[in-house]
Amino acid sequence: MTDTIFRNARVRTVDDGFSVAESFAVHGDRITAVGSEREVAAGAAAGARIIDLRGATVLPGFIDTHAHAVHRALAALAVPSLVGAGSVAEIARRIGAAAQRSAPGAWIAATSIGTPPDHFDLPEGLAERRWPTRHDLDAAAPDNPVLIPTPAYWPHPAILNSAALAALGIDRDTADADGIRFERDGTGAPTGLVHGLHFYNGRAPLFGRMMRLLPRPSAPARQAAIAAELAANVAAGITTSYEGHVNMATDDLRALHEAGALPGRVFASYEVPVGHPDPAAWLDSVADARGAGTGDDVLRVAGVTVSMEAPVQFGGALMHRPYRDAHGRLTNGTMALDVDALVELGRLAAARDVRLNVLAAGDLACARTVDALSTVDKEFSLAGRHWIVQHFPHPTPDQIDRLVAMGVAAQTYAGTDYGKGAATYVDGLGGELWRDLVPLRWWLDGGAVIAQGSDGAHAEAMWQLWQTLRRVDGRTGRSLLTPAKTVTRPEAVRTWTVNGAILLDAADRLGSLEPGRLADFMVLDADPLTCPVDEIRDITVTGTVVGGVTVHGDLG
């Protein structure tokens, strides 16, 4: 196998000293040498292939520790797409075109309205400045049930036409219940706009009934969509994705791996079915996730994840103080799992050597999670088990100290300031909590292993690096940066590289450009460590290499 030497580059190795090299060599899927051009050339085998990077900057591939590529893929399968539809008329036209291609009675499940992932400025951004109603959809598709779903990132209403309302048994006498609210016209009849009909409210019987009626994409369609989303990640500099939350596609991921069709690396966990009557039996059923898990460095399944509550913008995050959700209603949020149940789940997981991920969104949920893990730690010692808390946007310094002492790593996301922003954290929560939201400075100063994830939004390496440094509110353009959120550029890069590798128990082979590491890297047309901060998001990934193979761009 021929060596490949990459030369004439600014190689940001992200090693312990964050050193910069001129060149590096790759043999097979591993980096074999890093250093000056003379040093690397001297150690290379005769006949080595030389690639001149012409002064480009090289960084390790980013590790997205909360990727949701699977969710994005499945959402993209919806037909018709309403992305870019700027009016109710255009939405109706696209629904009508889909109806013409559909058999009478077949469900039409479109994408959400607006531009993903943020879905800002709705419904005001539509020409009519209002949502479509069942009447608009009825005119376009009178013979087919139609669903326009709530997007994953903001609680816009789901919209149903008359056929869909009838199929679900909804009429003027249907009462609001189970967190679901129907908008009604002056006569009391439902308009088709339904709040709370989304997967964060998945226990509502109406939601379950609707999901059973909707067609499920075929396995080949799902797998093609997942491969496409992972390829988009790779093209944007994300070479490893952690599908560690609500991953329902393990079989599809394995099928892609067996076919050699995974564009990047994927680590995955199973989602704990909260409310399962026998958690011990369920954990026994996922024995392949024990210890280091099963698979290889392209696809590895390890551990399980439990979600404590729904997102704050949906009114689900458990907070100490009441707050207003996106509709202005006061709530404290709710927990899907109480502390005793989380402790018991932790005991069962520890006894079976199953790594546990716990996702918490509210400040009270964070506090209760740390208390529960502390109880488990006293009985089993969590050191060396690679347990993870996910999101955790509202930790206190004391909670960080306790997690570090237990050996629990953390995943979080600076992008929440962009997508939820002041509308949620300033106007909704009130007070000063926004100042300490995702406090990367606290995590780093506390000695925590803190890695970042996109949460399925803006899965682009340079955009995420820019947002980590600027903390911009996407609706207003205002920076929400505070001392608790402020990090240096090298620190920001580490939260997307080496820290992600540590979190995934892969620090010996991922996260940096050093001899012995897997050759996963991106080539950039500018240096994000030295250019003006606001230019970082516009840096182009001109090439991406995974395991020594160029998977994006043409590096020569």
C-alpha positions in Angstrom: 0.0 0.0 0.0 1.5 3.3 -1.1 2.1 6.1 1.4 0.5 9.5 0.7 2.2 12.7 1.8 0.2 15.8 2.2 2.5 18.8 2.0 2.6 22.6 1.8 -0.2 23.0 4.4 -0.9 24.7 7.7 -1.8 21.5 9.7 -3.6 22.3 12.9 -2.9 19.0 14.7 -5.0 19.7 17.8 -2.5 17.7 19.8 -1.8 18.5 23.4 0.2 21.6 22.4 -2.1 22.6 19.5 1.0 22.5 17.4 1.2 23.5 13.7 2.9 21.3 11.1 3.7 21.7 7.4 3.1 18.1 6.3 1.8 14.7 7.3 1.9 11.2 5.9 -0.9 8.6 5.6 -0.5 4.9 5.2 -3.8 3.0 4.7 -6.3 4.6 7.1 -3.7 5.9 9.6 -1.5 8.9 10.0 2.1 7.8 10.2 4.0 11.0 10.5 3.5 14.7 11.2 6.0 17.5 11.0 8.0 19.6 8.7 8.1 18.8 5.0 11.7 17.6 5.4 10.9 15.3 8.4 7.9 13.8 6.8 9.5 13.2 3.4 12.6 11.6 5.0 10.5 8.9 6.7 8.3 8.1 3.7 8.6 5.0 1.6 9.9 5.1 -1.9 7.2 6.0 -4.4 5.0 7.8 -2.0 2.2 9.8 -3.6 2.6 13.5 -3.0 -0.4 15.9 -2.7 0.3 19.6 -2.6 -2.3 21.4 -0.5 -1.1 24.8 -1.7 -1.1 26.5 1.6 -4.5 25.3 2.7 -5.4 24.8 6.4 -6.0 21.3 7.7 -8.0 20.4 10.8 -9.1 17.1 12.2 -12.6 16.1 11.1 -15.2 17.4 13.5 -17.1 15.0 15.8 -20.8 15.9 16.1 -21.8 14.3 19.4 -25.5 15.0 19.0 -26.0 14.7 15.2 -29.6 13.7 14.5 -28.6 12.9 10.9 -31.1 10.1 11.0 -33.9 12.5 12.0 -33.0 14.9 9.3 -32.9 12.1 6.7 -36.3 10.8 7.6 -37.8 14.3 7.7 -36.4 14.9 4.2 -38.3 11.9 2.8 -41.6 13.7 3.3 -43.5 14.5 0.1 -44.2 17.2 -1.0 -41.4 19.4 0.3 -42.7 22.8 1.4 -39.2 24.2 1.8 -39.1 27.6 0.1 -42.9 27.9 -0.2 -43.4 31.5 0.5 -47.2 31.6 0.5 -50.3 29.7 1.4 -51.1 29.6 -2.3 -47.8 27.9 -3.1 -48.2 25.5 -0.2 -51.6 24.5 -1.6 -50.2 24.2 -5.1 -47.6 21.7 -3.9 -50.1 19.7 -1.9 -52.4 19.6 -4.9 -49.6 18.3 -7.2 -48.9 15.6 -4.7 -52.6 14.7 -4.5 -52.7 14.3 -8.3 -49.9 11.6 -8.0 -51.6 9.9 -5.0 -54.4 7.3 -4.9 -57.7 8.6 -3.3 -57.6 8.1 0.4 -53.7 7.9 0.6 -52.2 10.1 3.2 -50.1 13.0 2.1 -47.5 13.9 4.7 -45.5 17.0 3.7 -42.5 18.6 5.2 -42.9 21.3 7.7 -43.5 24.9 6.5 -40.4 27.1 6.4 -36.7 26.8 5.9 -35.1 24.1 8.0 -33.6 23.8 10.5 -34.8 27.0 12.2 -38.2 27.8 10.6 -38.0 31.4 11.5 -40.5 34.2 10.8 -43.7 32.2 10.6 -46.5 32.6 9.7 -45.6 36.3 9.2 -43.1 35.3 6.5 -45.8 33.9 4.3 -47.3 36.3 1.8 -50.7 36.0 3.4 -49.2 36.4 6.9 -51.2 33.5 8.2 -51.1 29.7 8.4 -53.0 27.5 5.9 -56.2 26.1 7.2 -58.1 22.9 6.5 -60.1 24.8 3.9 -56.9 25.7 1.9 -55.8 22.1 2.0 -59.3 20.7 1.2 -59.3 22.7 -2.0 -56.0 21.2 -3.0 -56.5 17.7 -1.9 -60.2 16.9 -1.2 -59.8 13.1 -1.5 -56.6 12.6 0.6 -55.8 13.1 4.3 -53.1 15.8 4.5 -50.6 16.4 7.3 -48.2 19.4 7.5 -46.2 18.5 10.7 -44.8 20.5 13.5 -41.1 21.0 12.9 -38.6 19.5 15.4 -37.1 22.8 16.4 -40.1 25.2 17.0 -43.7 24.5 18.2 -45.5 25.7 15.1 -48.9 24.0 14.7 -49.5 20.8 12.8 -52.0 21.4 10.1 -54.6 18.8 9.0 -57.2 19.0 6.2 -60.8 17.8 6.7 -60.1 14.3 5.5 -57.2 13.9 8.0 -59.4 15.3 10.8 -62.1 12.8 10.0 -59.6 9.9 9.8 -58.5 10.8 13.3 -62.0 11.2 14.6 -61.6 15.0 15.3 -64.7 17.2 15.0 -66.3 20.2 16.8 -67.0 18.0 19.8 -63.4 16.8 20.3 -62.1 18.3 23.5 -58.5 19.6 24.0 -56.7 16.9 26.0 -53.3 15.3 26.7 -51.4 18.4 25.8 -53.1 18.8 22.4 -55.1 21.9 21.6 -57.3 22.6 18.5 -57.7 26.0 17.0 -61.4 26.7 16.2 -63.3 29.1 14.0 -66.2 31.3 15.2 -68.6 28.4 15.0 -66.4 26.1 17.2 -65.3 23.9 14.3 -61.6 23.0 14.1 -59.6 25.1 11.6 -57.1 22.3 11.1 -54.4 23.9 13.2 -53.4 21.6 16.0 -50.9 22.4 18.8 -49.1 19.6 20.6 -49.5 17.0 17.9 -45.7 16.2 17.7 -43.3 13.5 18.8 -42.3 15.4 22.0 -45.9 14.7 23.0 -45.6 11.1 21.8 -47.6 9.6 24.6 -50.7 11.4 23.6 -53.1 8.8 22.1 -54.0 11.0 19.2 -50.4 11.3 18.1 -50.0 7.5 18.3 -53.2 7.0 16.3 -51.9 9.4 13.6 -48.5 7.7 13.4 -50.1 4.3 12.9 -52.0 5.7 9.9 -49.0 7.4 8.2 -47.1 5.3 5.6 -43.6 4.3 6.6 -40.8 4.8 4.0 -39.2 1.6 2.7 -35.9 0.4 4.0 -34.0 1.3 0.8 -35.6 4.8 0.9 -34.6 5.3 4.5 -31.1 4.1 4.0 -30.5 6.2 0.9 -31.7 9.3 2.8 -29.5 8.5 5.8 -26.5 8.1 3.6 -27.3 11.4 1.9 -27.4 13.3 5.2 -24.2 11.7 6.4 -22.6 12.6 3.1 -23.7 16.2 3.7 -22.1 16.2 7.1 -18.9 14.9 5.7 -18.9 17.6 2.9 -19.2 20.2 5.7 -16.3 18.8 7.7 -18.1 16.5 10.1 -16.5 13.1 9.8 -18.0 11.4 12.9 -21.6 11.5 14.0 -23.0 10.3 17.3 -26.5 9.2 16.9 -26.9 9.0 20.6 -30.4 10.3 21.1 -33.7 8.9 19.7 -31.8 6.7 17.3 -34.4 4.3 15.8 -32.4 3.4 12.7 -29.7 1.0 14.0 -30.8 -1.7 11.5 -30.6 0.8 8.7 -27.2 2.0 9.8 -25.9 -1.6 10.0 -27.3 -2.3 6.5 -25.5 0.7 5.1 -22.3 -0.4 6.8 -22.5 -3.9 5.5 -22.9 -2.4 2.0 -19.9 -0.1 2.5 -22.2 2.8 2.0 -21.6 4.9 5.2 -20.0 8.2 4.1 -18.5 8.9 7.5 -18.1 7.3 10.9 -21.2 6.7 13.1 -21.4 5.9 16.8 -24.9 5.0 18.0 -26.8 4.1 21.1 -30.2 2.7 21.8 -33.0 4.9 23.1 -34.5 3.8 26.4 -38.3 3.3 26.0 -39.5 5.4 29.0 -42.5 3.7 30.6 -41.4 0.2 29.6 -42.9 -2.3 32.1 -39.6 -4.2 32.6 -36.5 -2.0 32.1 -34.2 -4.8 33.2 -35.6 -7.1 30.4 -35.3 -4.3 27.9 -31.6 -3.7 28.8 -31.0 -7.4 28.5 -32.5 -7.3 25.0 -29.7 -4.8 23.9 -26.8 -6.8 25.1 -24.9 -5.8 22.0 -24.6 -2.3 23.5 -22.7 -3.5 26.6 -19.2 -2.4 27.4 -17.4 -1.0 24.4 -20.4 -2.1 22.3 -20.3 -3.9 18.9 -19.0 -2.9 15.5 -15.9 -1.2 14.4 -14.5 2.3 13.8 -17.0 2.9 10.9 -20.1 1.9 12.9 -20.2 1.2 16.6 -23.3 0.7 18.7 -22.7 1.2 22.4 -24.8 2.3 25.4 -28.3 3.6 25.8 -29.9 7.0 26.1 -32.7 8.2 28.3 -34.5 11.5 27.7 -35.7 13.2 30.8 -38.1 15.8 29.2 -39.0 17.7 26.1 -37.3 20.9 24.8 -37.8 24.2 26.6 -39.4 25.9 23.5 -42.1 23.2 23.6 -42.7 23.9 27.3 -41.3 20.6 28.3 -38.0 21.4 30.1 -38.3 21.0 33.9 -37.3 24.3 35.5 -37.2 25.6 39.1 -39.3 28.6 38.2 -42.4 28.8 36.0 -41.7 30.1 32.5 -43.6 31.0 29.4 -43.6 28.6 26.4 -43.6 29.7 22.8 -47.4 30.3 23.1 -47.1 32.5 26.2 -48.5 29.8 28.6 -46.9 29.4 32.0 -45.3 26.0 32.8 -42.6 24.4 34.8 -42.2 21.6 32.3 -42.4 17.9 33.2 -40.1 15.0 33.6 -40.7 11.7 31.8 -38.7 9.9 34.4 -38.6 10.8 38.1 -35.4 10.6 40.2 -36.1 7.2 41.7 -36.8 5.7 38.3 -33.6 7.2 36.9 -31.6 5.9 39.8 -33.1 2.4 39.2 -32.3 2.6 35.5 -28.7 3.7 36.4 -28.3 0.7 38.7 -29.6 -1.7 36.1 -27.3 -0.2 33.5 -24.2 -0.2 35.7 -24.8 -3.8 36.8 -24.9 -4.8 33.1 -21.9 -2.6 32.0 -24.1 -0.5 29.8 -23.0 3.0 29.2 -25.8 5.4 30.1 -26.5 8.8 28.4 -28.9 11.0 30.2 -30.4 14.0 28.3 -31.7 16.9 30.5 -32.8 20.3 29.3 -34.1 22.3 32.3 -32.2 23.5 35.3 -34.2 21.4 37.7 -33.8 18.4 35.4 -30.0 19.0 35.4 -30.0 19.1 39.2 -32.1 16.0 39.6 -29.9 14.1 37.1 -26.7 14.9 39.0 -28.4 13.8 42.2 -29.5 10.5 40.6 -26.1 9.8 39.1 -24.4 10.6 42.5 -26.6 7.9 44.1 -25.7 5.4 41.5 -22.0 6.3 41.8 -22.0 5.6 45.5 -23.0 2.0 44.7 -21.2 1.2 41.5 -18.5 3.9 40.9 -19.0 5.5 37.5 -15.3 6.1 36.9 -14.2 4.6 33.7 -17.7 3.8 32.5 -17.8 6.7 30.0 -21.3 7.8 31.0 -22.6 11.0 29.5 -25.0 13.8 30.2 -26.4 15.3 27.1 -27.4 18.9 26.3 -27.3 20.0 30.0 -27.6 23.7 29.1 -28.1 24.9 32.7 -25.4 23.4 35.0 -24.1 25.1 38.1 -20.4 25.1 38.9 -21.1 22.7 41.7 -22.9 20.3 39.4 -20.0 20.4 37.0 -17.6 19.6 39.9 -19.7 16.6 40.9 -19.9 15.3 37.3 -16.1 15.6 36.9 -15.5 13.8 40.2 -17.7 10.9 39.0 -16.0 10.7 35.7 -19.1 11.7 33.7 -18.5 13.5 30.4 -20.9 16.1 28.9 -22.3 17.0 25.5 -23.8 20.4 24.9 -24.6 22.8 22.1 -23.8 26.5 21.6 -26.2 26.5 18.7 -29.1 26.7 21.0 -28.5 30.4 21.3 -29.1 30.7 17.6 -32.2 28.6 17.1 -34.0 29.3 20.4 -32.3 32.6 21.3 -33.8 35.5 23.2 -37.3 34.4 22.3 -36.9 31.4 24.5 -34.1 32.2 27.0 -34.7 35.9 27.6 -38.4 36.5 26.9 -39.6 33.0 27.9 -37.5 32.1 30.9 -37.1 35.6 32.2 -34.5 36.5 34.7 -30.8 36.1 34.0 -30.6 32.4 33.1 -29.7 33.2 29.5 -26.3 34.6 30.7 -25.2 31.2 31.8 -26.8 29.1 29.1 -24.4 26.4 27.9 -21.6 27.9 29.9 -18.6 26.5 28.1 -16.2 28.5 30.2 -17.5 26.9 33.4 -17.3 23.4 31.9 -13.7 23.9 30.7 -12.5 25.7 33.9 -14.1 22.9 35.9 -11.9 20.3 34.1 -14.9 18.6 32.4 -14.8 16.6 29.2 -17.2 18.8 27.3 -18.0 18.1 23.7 -20.5 19.7 21.3 -23.2 18.6 19.0 -25.3 20.3 16.3 -28.6 18.8 17.6 -29.4 18.3 13.9 -29.3 22.0 13.1 -26.6 23.6 11.0 -24.4 20.5 10.8 -21.5 22.4 9.3 -18.1 22.5 11.0 -17.2 26.1 10.3 -20.7 27.4 11.1 -20.6 25.6 14.4 -17.2 26.9 15.3 -18.3 30.5 14.5 -21.4 30.1 16.6 -19.4 28.7 19.5 -17.3 31.9 19.5 -20.1 34.4 18.8 -23.3 32.9 20.3 -25.6 34.8 18.0 -29.4 34.8 18.3 -30.6 33.8 14.8 -33.8 35.8 14.9 -32.2 39.2 15.9 -28.6 38.9 14.9 -27.7 40.0 18.5 -24.8 38.3 20.2 -25.7 36.6 23.5 -22.1 36.1 24.4 -21.2 36.5 28.1 -18.2 35.6 30.2 -19.7 32.2 31.1 -19.9 31.4 27.4 -16.6 32.8 26.2 -13.8 30.4 25.0 -10.7 30.8 22.9 -10.5 29.5 19.3 -8.3 26.5 20.3 -10.7 25.6 23.1 -13.7 25.8 20.7 -12.0 23.5 18.2 -11.3 21.0 21.0 -14.9 20.8 21.9 -15.6 19.6 18.3 -12.6 17.2 18.0 -10.5 15.7 20.8 -13.2 16.2 23.5 -15.7 14.4 21.3 -13.3 11.6 20.8 -12.8 11.3 24.6 -16.6 11.3 25.1 -17.0 8.4 22.6 -14.1 6.5 24.2 -12.1 6.8 21.0 -9.4 9.3 22.0 -6.6 6.9 20.9 -7.7 7.0 17.3 -9.9 10.1 16.7 -9.9 13.8 17.3 -6.3 14.9 16.4 -3.8 14.7 13.6 -1.0 12.6 15.2 0.8 9.4 14.3 -1.3 6.4 14.9 -4.6 8.3 14.7 -7.2 7.6 12.0 -6.7 9.9 9.0 -9.9 11.9 9.3 -9.4 15.5 8.3 -10.8 18.5 6.4 -9.0 20.9 4.1 -10.1 24.6 4.4 -9.6 27.6 2.2 -8.8 29.8 5.1 -7.5 29.4 8.7 -10.3 29.7 11.3 -7.7 30.2 14.0 -6.5 33.5 12.5 -9.1 35.0 10.2 -11.7 37.5 11.5 -14.2 35.6 13.6 -17.2 36.5 11.5 -15.5 35.1 8.4 -15.2 31.6 10.0 -18.8 30.7 9.0 -18.0 31.4 5.3 -14.9 29.2 5.2 -15.2 26.5 2.6 -14.4 22.9 3.2 -12.6 22.1 -0.1 -11.9 18.5 0.8 -12.7 15.9 3.4 -10.8 12.6 4.1 -12.1 9.8 6.2 -9.8 6.9 7.0 -7.3 8.0 4.3 -9.9 8.1 1.6 -11.0 11.4 0.0 -14.8 11.4 0.4 -15.4 15.1 -0.6 -13.6 17.4 -3.0 -10.7 16.7 -5.2 -7.3 17.0 -3.4 -5.3 15.9 -6.5 
